[in-house]
């Protein structure tokens, strides 16, 4: 199974916003167009978006997915796992990734498929 991750980037500040993981590329495109027209920040500033395919690992039929992220405090080199259908699968990958990558911070994030994050948009300060 494949999901489609929609992210926006504020091109002036080089800040990245993970909008969500969607069941089809068309749904992700529709959301991107909506954000560019209607959501504060995304429609006001020079923002670009990208949609990337994400592999889903696991057999469970669920709307929730789990992803491992690793990063260093001042480093833009973030590592990210595939999507997992259960948290225990993601936790096993977390242990494996910690041995493979030198990162100071780690987390397992849960996302709901076809649900948008950053629904309130953003403002520059």
PyMOL commands that set and color helices and strands:
alter all, ss='L'
color gray80, all
select helices_A, chain A and resi 25-38+87-100
alter helices_A, ss='H'
color red, helices_A
select strands_A, chain A and resi 2-10+15-22+47-57+64-71+79-80+83-84+105-112
alter strands_A, ss='S'
color yellow, strands_A
deselect
rebuild
show_as cartoon
